């Protein structure tokens, strides 16, 4: 696993800490290295982004062929379960803990 320079993981919540080994394992099973590209730092699409609460992180996908990203996405969703949302963006995979629909 790698962490992109400048990524801040101080302040991520235990729910995300617990997800990291699962994410790393799924990436490895698919034959890829996990690189975390965003934690609590940076600007995100919404002021309500769960990144700012320490409940989300982003994972690099640019080294994964586009045709293989969907399989990785589905494998992560299955491995993490319903308490996590896994969203495949054009440039990365976004993983957030939403408590299975519980308001945060």
C-alpha positions in Angstrom: 0.0 0.0 0.0 1.1 3.5 -0.7 -0.2 6.9 0.5 0.2 9.8 -1.9 2.4 12.6 -0.6 0.3 15.2 1.2 -2.6 12.9 2.1 -3.7 13.5 5.7 -5.0 10.4 7.5 -4.8 11.9 10.9 -8.4 12.3 12.0 -9.9 9.5 10.0 -12.4 7.6 12.0 -12.1 3.9 13.1 -14.7 2.9 10.5 -12.4 4.0 7.7 -9.3 2.6 9.5 -11.1 -0.8 9.6 -11.9 -0.6 5.8 -8.3 0.0 4.7 -7.0 -3.6 5.1 -10.2 -4.8 3.3 -9.6 -2.4 0.4 -5.9 -3.3 0.3 -6.8 -7.0 0.2 -9.3 -6.6 -2.7 -6.8 -4.5 -4.7 -4.2 -7.2 -4.1 -6.6 -10.0 -5.1 -7.3 -8.1 -8.4 -3.5 -7.7 -8.9 -3.1 -4.0 -8.1 -1.3 -1.9 -5.5 -3.6 0.3 -3.4 -2.6 4.0 -3.3 -4.7 6.2 -1.1 -5.0 9.6 -2.8 -7.2 11.6 -0.3 -8.1 11.5 3.3 -9.3 14.4 5.4 -7.4 17.1 3.4 -8.2 18.9 0.1 -11.3 20.2 -1.5 -14.1 17.9 -2.3 -17.3 18.1 -4.3 -19.5 19.2 -1.4 -19.1 21.0 1.9 -20.9 18.0 3.4 -18.3 15.6 2.1 -17.6 12.8 4.6 -13.9 13.4 3.9 -14.1 16.3 6.3 -15.6 14.1 9.0 -12.9 11.5 8.6 -15.4 9.0 7.1 -14.1 8.8 3.5 -11.0 8.2 1.5 -10.1 8.0 -2.2 -8.1 5.3 -3.9 -6.2 5.6 -7.1 -7.5 3.8 -10.2 -5.4 5.4 -13.0 -3.0 2.4 -13.1 -6.0 0.0 -13.6 -7.3 -0.6 -17.1 -10.7 1.0 -17.5 -12.2 -2.3 -18.5 -11.1 -3.8 -15.1 -12.3 -0.9 -12.8 -15.9 -2.1 -12.7 -14.9 -5.5 -11.4 -12.8 -3.9 -8.7 -15.6 -1.6 -7.8 -18.1 -4.5 -7.4 -15.5 -6.6 -5.4 -15.0 -3.7 -3.0 -18.7 -3.1 -2.6 -19.2 -6.8 -1.8 -16.2 -7.0 0.6 -17.0 -3.9 2.5 -20.8 -4.5 2.9 -23.8 -2.2 3.1 -22.4 0.2 5.7 -20.0 1.5 3.1 -20.6 3.3 -0.1 -18.1 2.7 -2.9 -18.3 5.1 -5.8 -16.4 4.7 -9.0 -15.4 8.1 -10.4 -13.5 8.7 -13.6 -10.2 9.3 -11.7 -10.6 7.3 -8.4 -12.7 5.1 -6.2 -14.3 6.9 -3.3 -15.0 4.9 -0.2 -17.2 6.2 2.6 -18.8 4.8 5.7 -22.4 5.8 6.0 -23.5 3.4 8.6 -25.9 1.7 6.3 -28.1 4.8 5.9 -27.7 6.1 9.5 -27.6 9.9 9.5 -24.2 11.2 10.5 
